[in-house]
């Protein structure tokens, strides 16, 4: 089984089907997820204006409903996910920087 997409992870997805309730999108791992019609954009989008089949869109993992991968392509969700990644990276980098190099409390004789 392919590695599952974690919640708040941003990736590219290829739209491969339109359904009455949203989009079916394949992510690079090969897994197929669903973007519910209310998560396609921040505002209502008429189904005639949904991303075309075959187009590549940015999506963010929204978790799983049973075995079904749920996705969002709302710009606000993608922006929040990227901010979370940056905050997580900043925290990790800061922790690594604190542990980096010789301990200034240790003095050589």
MIMILO-63163 format. One record per atom (N, C-alpha, C): residue in three letters; x, y, z. Coordinates in steps of 0.05 Angstrom, whole numbers, plus 32768, in hexadecimal, padded with zeros to 4 digits. Example, Ala and Ser with C-alpha at 12.3 -4.5 7.8 and 13.67 -1.06 7.14 Angstrom:
BEGIN
ALA81087F8E809C ALA80F67FA6809C ALA81087FBE809C SER81017FD3808E SER81117FEB808F SER81028001809D 
//
This chain:
BEGIN
UNK80117FE88000 UNK800080008000 UNK801280198000 UNK800A802D7FF1 UNK801980467FEF UNK80188054800A UNK802D8064800F UNK802E80748028 UNK801680878028 UNK80088089803E UNK7FF1809B8040 UNK7FFA80B88043 UNK7FEB80C98036 UNK7FF080E68038 UNK7FE880F08054 UNK7FF980FD8061 UNK7FF38107807C UNK7FE28120807A UNK7FD38125808F UNK7FC2813C8090 UNK7FD381558090 UNK7FCB81698081 UNK7FD88182807D UNK7FF18181806A UNK7FF5816A805D UNK800B81688049 UNK80018173802F UNK801181838022 UNK800B818F8008 UNK8019817F7FF2 UNK800A81797FDD UNK8016816B7FC7 UNK800781737FAD UNK8010816A7F97 UNK8002816E7F7D UNK7FF081577F78 UNK7FDA815C7F6B UNK7FC881467F64 UNK7FBD814A7F49 UNK7FB881347F3B UNK7FAD81357F20 UNK7F8F812F7F21 UNK7F7F81417F17 UNK7F62813D7F17 UNK7F5C81277F02 UNK7F4F81127F0C UNK7F4A80FC7EF8 UNK7F2C80F67EF5 UNK7F1B81047F04 UNK7EFE80FF7F00 UNK7EEE81157F0F UNK7ED8811D7F02 UNK7EC5812F7F0F UNK7EAD811E7F17 UNK7EA481237F30 UNK7E8C81157F3A UNK7E79812B7F44 UNK7E6081247F49 UNK7E4D81387F51 UNK7E5581457F6C UNK7E6581377F7C UNK7E6C81417F97 UNK7E89814C7F98 UNK7E97814C7F81 UNK7EB281577F82 UNK7EC5814A7F6D UNK7EDE814B7F74 UNK7EF381427F62 UNK7F0181287F6C UNK7F0881177F5A UNK7F1A81017F61 UNK7F3581097F57 UNK7F4981077F69 UNK7F6481117F64 UNK7F7980FC7F6B UNK7F8C80F77F59 UNK7FA180E47F5F UNK7FBA80F47F67 UNK7FC680EC7F7E UNK7FDE80F87F87 UNK7FF680E87F7F UNK800F80F37F81 UNK802780E57F77 UNK802B80C97F81 UNK802180C27F99 UNK802580A77FA3 UNK801480937F94 UNK8001809D7F84 UNK7FEF808B7F75 UNK7FD3808A7F82 UNK7FD280937F9B UNK7FB980927FAA UNK7FA580A67F9E UNK7F8C809F7F9E UNK7F7780B07F94 UNK7F6680BA7FAB UNK7F6380D57FAC UNK7F5380E17FC1 UNK7F3D80F17FB5 UNK7F2C80FC7FC7 UNK7F15810B7FBF UNK7F1781287FCA UNK7F12813B7FB8 UNK7F0F81577FC0 UNK7EF1815C7FBF UNK7EE4815E7FD7 UNK7EC881647FD8 UNK7EC2817F7FCB UNK7EAB81837FBF UNK7EA5819C7FB1 UNK7EA981B57FC2 UNK7EA581B37FDC UNK7EA881CB7FED UNK7EC581D17FF4 UNK7ED781BE7FEC UNK7EF481C17FF1 UNK7F0481C67FD8 UNK7EF681CB7FC1 UNK7F0481D17FA8 UNK7F1081ED7FA9 UNK7F0182007FB4 UNK7F0B821C7FB6 UNK7EFF82287FCF UNK7F0982407FD6 UNK7EFE824E7FED UNK7EE282587FE8 UNK7EDB825D7FCF UNK7EC182667FC7 UNK7EB482507FB6 UNK7E9982527FB3 UNK7E8B823F7FA3 UNK7E9682407F86 UNK7E9A82287F7B UNK7EA382267F5F UNK7E8E82157F51 UNK7E83821F7F3C UNK7E7082117F2B UNK7E7F81F87F20 UNK7E7281E17F21 UNK7E7F81C87F16 UNK7E8A81CC7EFA UNK7E7E81DD7EEA UNK7E8981E17ECE UNK7EA481EF7ECF UNK7EAA81FB7EE6 UNK7EC4820A7EE9 UNK7ED881FB7EFB UNK7ED281E27F02 UNK7EE581D27F11 UNK7EFE81CD7F01 UNK7F1581C87F0E UNK7F2D81C17EFF UNK7F2881AA7EEB UNK7F3381AD7ED3 UNK7F2F819A7EBE UNK7F3B817F7EC5 UNK7F2F816A7EBA UNK7F3B814F7EBD UNK7F5681507EB0 UNK7F6A81457EBD UNK7F8681457EB4 UNK7F96815C7EBE UNK7F8981707ECA UNK7F9881877ED5 UNK7FA5817F7EF0 UNK7FBB818C7EF5 UNK7FC981877F0E UNK7FC3819F7F21 UNK7FBA81987F39 UNK7FB381AC7F4D UNK7FC281A77F67 UNK7FC581BC7F76 UNK7FD081B97F91 UNK7FBA81AF7FA4 UNK7FC0819B7FB4 UNK7FAD81917FC7 UNK7FBB818D7FE2 UNK7FAB818D7FF7 UNK7FB581888012 UNK7FA58171801D UNK7FB3815F802B UNK7FA781498038 UNK7F948152804F UNK7F7C8148804F UNK7F68814F8064 UNK7F6281378075 UNK7F7181228072 UNK7F6C810A8083 UNK7F5D80F58072 UNK7F5480E08081 UNK7F4780CA8074 UNK7F2B80C68080 UNK7F1880C08070 UNK7EFE80B78078 UNK7EFD80998072 UNK7F0280898086 UNK7F06806C8081 UNK7F1F80698071 UNK7F1E805D805A UNK7F35805A8049 UNK7F3780708034 UNK7F2380818032 UNK7F228096801D UNK7F3280AE8025 UNK7F4680B58014 UNK7F5680CD8018 UNK7F4580E58012 UNK7F4480F88024 UNK7F3681118020 UNK7F4B8127801B UNK7F4581388008 UNK7F57814D8000 UNK7F4981687FFF UNK7F58817D7FFF UNK7F4E81987FFB UNK7F6081A67FE8 UNK7F5481B77FD7 UNK7F6481C87FC5 UNK7F5D81E57FCB UNK7F5081EA7FE2 UNK7F4B82067FE9 UNK7F6582157FEE UNK7F68822C7FE2 UNK7F81823C7FE6 UNK7F8682418004 UNK7F7282468014 UNK7F77824C8030 UNK7F818233803F UNK7F78821B8037 UNK7F8282028043 UNK7F9F81FD803B UNK7FA582028021 UNK7FC081FE8018 UNK7FD382128026 UNK7FCA822B8028 UNK7FDA823F8036 UNK7FDF82388053 UNK7FCA822E8061 UNK7FCD8226807D UNK7FE0820E807F UNK7FDE81FB806D UNK7FEF81E3806D UNK800C81EC8069 UNK801181FE8057 UNK802D82078052 UNK80378216806A UNK802682268077 UNK802E82348090 UNK8035822080A6 UNK8025820B80A8 UNK802B81F680BC UNK804581E980B7 UNK804B81E3809D UNK806481D78096 UNK807B81E9809C UNK807882038096 UNK808D8217809C UNK8092821980BA UNK807C821A80CA UNK807E821B80E7 UNK808C820280F2 UNK808581EB80E7 UNK809181D280EF UNK80AF81D180E7 UNK80B581DB80CF UNK80D181DC80C6 UNK80E081EF80D8 UNK80D4820680DE UNK80E2821A80EF UNK80E7820E810A UNK80D482008116 UNK80D881F48130 UNK80EE81DF8130 UNK80ED81CF811B UNK810281BA8118 UNK811D81C68113 UNK811F81DA8102 UNK813881E780FC UNK814381F58116 UNK813182018124 UNK8139820F813D UNK814481FA8151 UNK813681E38154 UNK813F81CF8166 UNK815A81C3815D UNK815D81BF8143 UNK817681B58139 UNK818D81C9813D UNK818781E3813A UNK819B81F8813E UNK81A381F9815B UNK819081F5816D UNK819781F58189 UNK81A981DE8191 UNK81A681C78183 UNK81B781B08188 UNK81D081AF8177 UNK81D381C28165 UNK81E981C28152 UNK820281CE815F UNK821981C28159 UNK823281CD8161 UNK823981C6817E UNK825181CE8186 UNK825A81C881A1 UNK824981D581B6 UNK824781C881CD UNK823881D381E3 UNK824881E981F0 UNK823D820281EF UNK824C821981F9 UNK825082188217 UNK824182068225 UNK824582048242 UNK825D81F38249 UNK826781E48236 UNK827E81D3823B UNK829781E38235 UNK82A981E48248 UNK82C281F38244 UNK82D981DF8243 UNK82EB81E48231 UNK830381D28230 UNK831881DE8244 UNK832881CC824F UNK833D81D68262 UNK835781DA8255 
//
